[in-house]
Amino acid sequence: MSASVVVVSTGGTIAMRPDPATGKLVPAVSGKELVELLAWPEGPALEVDDFVSAPSFDIHGELALALARRVAGHARRTDVAGVVVTHGTDTMEETVYLVDRVLDADTTVVLTGAQRGADQADADGPRNFRDAVRAAVAPSARGRGAMIAFAGELHPAREARKVHTSGVRAFASPGYGPIGHVDGDHVVFGRRPERRPPLEPPAELGRVDLIRLHAGSDGRFLRASVESGAQAIVLEGTGRGNANDQVVEAVRETVASGVTVAVCSRCVEGRVEPVYGRGGGRDLAEAGALFAGDLAGPKARVLLQPVLGAGLDPAPVLAAEAG
């Protein structure tokens, strides 16, 4: 018997239809129905795992961790050729990175979804779904970790970002570009993303807050995070990873209290580096903040959650990921 592709269904727009009473898009299509909508009798054998039916903005915390565990478990099976996860687009970039960081097999995992509901005549879900299946079984995809298949492009877990609220080309890898493409029946890769050793999934995720800085930011949000029990805070600073004197003082207090502070940039491309004074990045580093290279804020948060949940020191893990 040939190996099958496991389809882990989680809901999202790809599985949504308008509610007859309200007109609101809600999850309404099961994984089995999604497979039937493919109308692809010559395609690979598909095994459906209806994990949950939810919009992606409700997939976080323990549910996201349980999903990552489930996907990694399927990927370790010897009778599985690949894993496809149908997922909402809003937080797909976070889920794919969590899956990738706990994935301990060479089996390819591909997340996909849609920007248009299942009932729309020009729904993009079926094509994205077929592309994801093709990528999941492609021999050249093995060992590249978890990725996103969308609009004919393949984006790696670490770099993939949602870049459009409604357009069908919803994802990109800013600063890098896609790692591959699905062109009809062909899956073609142009590069191989760097991947770090997998993390052991913890019993629970650590509590990590994400704060985006702006002109005139102060220390209120950091202090509120500490007071409410955050174990770490990710700051999306300006430019190279800058803030101001008020934020620096709050970072100094936060680090002294035992809470990790990681610095990313609110820019979509480029690295943070401790360069500037007057409340800039060098002052943040001297206050004890860690710098996350070109890792995006949501990704840094996802990375710190299992690290802190497992009781690990975040500094070397973040340094290795930052490169």
HUHUMO-V446200 format. One record per residue. N is the residue number from 0. SS is DSSP state (A for helix, B for strand, O for the rest). OMEGA is omega as a letter, one per 40 degrees, with the letter a starting at -180 (none if undefined). D_FIRST is the distance of its C-alpha to the first C-alpha in whole Angstrom. Layout:
BEGIN
N,SS,OMEGA,D_FIRST + N,SS,OMEGA,D_FIRST
END
This chain:
BEGIN
0,O,a,0 + 1,O,a,4 + 2,O,a,7 + 3,B,i,9 + 4,B,i,13 + 5,B,i,15 + 6,B,i,18 + 7,B,a,21 + 8,B,a,24 + 9,B,a,27 + 10,B,a,29 + 11,O,a,32 + 12,A,i,33 + 13,A,a,30 + 14,A,a,30 + 15,B,i,34 + 16,B,i,36 + 17,B,i,40 + 18,O,a,41 + 19,O,a,43 + 20,O,a,46 + 21,O,a,46 + 22,O,i,44 + 23,O,i,43 + 24,B,i,39 + 25,B,i,37 + 26,B,a,33 + 27,O,a,32 + 28,O,i,29 + 29,O,i,26 + 30,A,i,23 + 31,A,i,21 + 32,A,i,24 + 33,A,i,24 + 34,A,i,20 + 35,A,i,22 + 36,A,i,25 + 37,A,a,22 + 38,O,a,22 + 39,O,a,19 + 40,O,a,17 + 41,O,a,16 + 42,O,i,15 + 43,O,i,12 + 44,O,a,10 + 45,B,i,13 + 46,B,a,13 + 47,B,i,17 + 48,B,i,19 + 49,B,a,23 + 50,B,a,25 + 51,B,i,28 + 52,B,a,30 + 53,B,i,33 + 54,O,a,35 + 55,A,i,34 + 56,A,i,38 + 57,A,i,37 + 58,O,a,34 + 59,O,i,36 + 60,A,a,37 + 61,A,i,35 + 62,A,i,33 + 63,A,i,32 + 64,A,i,31 + 65,A,i,29 + 66,A,i,27 + 67,A,i,27 + 68,A,a,26 + 69,A,a,23 + 70,A,i,22 + 71,A,i,22 + 72,A,i,20 + 73,A,a,17 + 74,A,i,18 + 75,A,a,18 + 76,O,a,14 + 77,O,a,12 + 78,O,a,9 + 79,B,i,11 + 80,B,a,12 + 81,B,a,15 + 82,B,i,17 + 83,B,i,20 + 84,B,i,23 + 85,B,a,25 + 86,O,i,29 + 87,O,a,32 + 88,O,a,34 + 89,O,a,37 + 90,O,i,36 + 91,A,a,32 + 92,A,i,34 + 93,A,a,35 + 94,A,a,31 + 95,A,i,29 + 96,A,i,32 + 97,A,i,31 + 98,A,a,28 + 99,A,a,28 + 100,A,i,31 + 101,A,a,28 + 102,O,a,25 + 103,O,i,24 + 104,O,i,21 + 105,O,i,21 + 106,O,a,18 + 107,O,i,20 + 108,B,a,21 + 109,B,i,23 + 110,B,i,25 + 111,B,a,27 + 112,O,a,29 + 113,O,i,32 + 114,O,a,35 + 115,O,a,36 + 116,O,a,35 + 117,O,a,32 + 118,O,a,35 + 119,O,a,36 + 120,O,a,36 + 121,O,a,36 + 122,O,a,33 + 123,O,a,32 + 124,A,a,29 + 125,A,i,26 + 126,A,i,27 + 127,A,i,27 + 128,A,i,23 + 129,A,i,22 + 130,A,i,23 + 131,A,i,22 + 132,A,i,18 + 133,A,i,19 + 134,A,a,21 + 135,A,a,18 + 136,A,a,15 + 137,O,i,18 + 138,A,a,18 + 139,A,a,22 + 140,A,a,22 + 141,O,i,20 + 142,O,i,23 + 143,O,i,25 + 144,O,i,25 + 145,B,a,25 + 146,B,i,27 + 147,B,i,28 + 148,B,a,27 + 149,B,i,30 + 150,O,i,32 + 151,O,a,30 + 152,B,i,31 + 153,B,a,29 + 154,B,a,31 + 155,B,a,31 + 156,O,a,31 + 157,O,a,34 + 158,O,a,36 + 159,O,i,35 + 160,B,i,37 + 161,B,a,38 + 162,O,i,41 + 163,O,a,41 + 164,O,a,42 + 165,O,a,41 + 166,O,a,40 + 167,O,i,36 + 168,O,a,37 + 169,O,a,37 + 170,B,i,36 + 171,B,i,37 + 172,O,a,37 + 173,O,i,41 + 174,O,a,42 + 175,O,a,39 + 176,O,a,37 + 177,O,i,34 + 178,O,a,31 + 179,B,a,29 + 180,B,i,29 + 181,B,a,26 + 182,B,a,28 + 183,O,i,26 + 184,O,a,23 + 185,B,i,24 + 186,B,a,24 + 187,B,i,27 + 188,B,i,28 + 189,O,a,32 + 190,O,a,32 + 191,O,a,31 + 192,O,i,32 + 193,O,i,34 + 194,O,i,32 + 195,O,i,33 + 196,O,a,32 + 197,O,i,30 + 198,O,i,32 + 199,O,i,31 + 200,O,a,31 + 201,O,i,35 + 202,O,i,35 + 203,O,a,37 + 204,O,i,38 + 205,O,i,42 + 206,O,a,44 + 207,B,i,45 + 208,B,i,47 + 209,B,a,47 + 210,B,i,50 + 211,B,a,51 + 212,O,i,55 + 213,O,i,57 + 214,O,a,61 + 215,O,i,63 + 216,O,i,60 + 217,O,a,62 + 218,O,a,60 + 219,A,a,60 + 220,A,i,56 + 221,A,a,56 + 222,A,i,58 + 223,A,i,56 + 224,A,i,53 + 225,A,a,54 + 226,A,a,56 + 227,O,i,53 + 228,O,i,51 + 229,O,i,49 + 230,O,i,48 + 231,B,i,48 + 232,B,i,49 + 233,B,i,48 + 234,B,i,50 + 235,B,a,50 + 236,B,i,53 + 237,B,i,55 + 238,O,a,54 + 239,O,a,54 + 240,O,a,53 + 241,B,a,57 + 242,O,i,58 + 243,O,a,62 + 244,A,a,64 + 245,A,i,64 + 246,A,i,60 + 247,A,i,61 + 248,A,i,63 + 249,A,i,60 + 250,A,i,58 + 251,A,i,60 + 252,A,a,60 + 253,A,i,57 + 254,A,i,56 + 255,A,i,59 + 256,O,i,57 + 257,O,a,54 + 258,O,i,52 + 259,B,i,50 + 260,B,i,51 + 261,B,a,48 + 262,B,i,50 + 263,B,i,48 + 264,B,i,49 + 265,O,i,49 + 266,O,a,49 + 267,O,i,46 + 268,O,i,46 + 269,O,a,47 + 270,O,i,48 + 271,O,i,50 + 272,O,i,53 + 273,O,a,56 + 274,O,a,58 + 275,O,i,61 + 276,O,i,64 + 277,O,a,66 + 278,O,a,63 + 279,O,a,60 + 280,A,i,57 + 281,A,i,59 + 282,A,i,61 + 283,A,i,58 + 284,A,i,56 + 285,A,i,60 + 286,O,i,59 + 287,O,i,56 + 288,O,i,53 + 289,B,a,50 + 290,B,a,49 + 291,O,i,46 + 292,O,i,46 + 293,O,i,44 + 294,O,i,42 + 295,O,a,42 + 296,A,i,44 + 297,A,i,41 + 298,A,i,39 + 299,A,i,41 + 300,A,i,41 + 301,A,i,38 + 302,A,a,38 + 303,A,a,41 + 304,A,i,39 + 305,A,i,37 + 306,A,i,39 + 307,A,i,42 + 308,A,i,40 + 309,O,i,39 + 310,O,a,42 + 311,O,i,42 + 312,O,a,45 + 313,A,a,44 + 314,A,a,46 + 315,A,i,44 + 316,A,i,41 + 317,A,i,43 + 318,A,i,44 + 319,A,a,41 + 320,A,a,40 + 321,A,i,43 + 322,O,none,43
END
